[in-house]
């Protein structure tokens, strides 16, 4: 095989290894957030390395299901969650 093929294989293996290690290493925070917006309700779970990112991601995921368009999404994300449950 050519040298460039081996380099490409090694590079791909390193990238895949980094993705796998970074996704399973370290402490993760898990939460479930329930949002109510315009008389609709949706609950979503998320996990992240920080509490703030886990909470923000769960809120964004719930609001994506409840709102339509940028304006409604911003309004929904600025609404306090109906409930937040931190999971083990």
Beta strands, then each sheet from edge to edge (+ up, - down):
strand 1: 29-37
strand 2: 40-48
strand 3: 83-87
sheet 1: 2+ 1- 3+
end
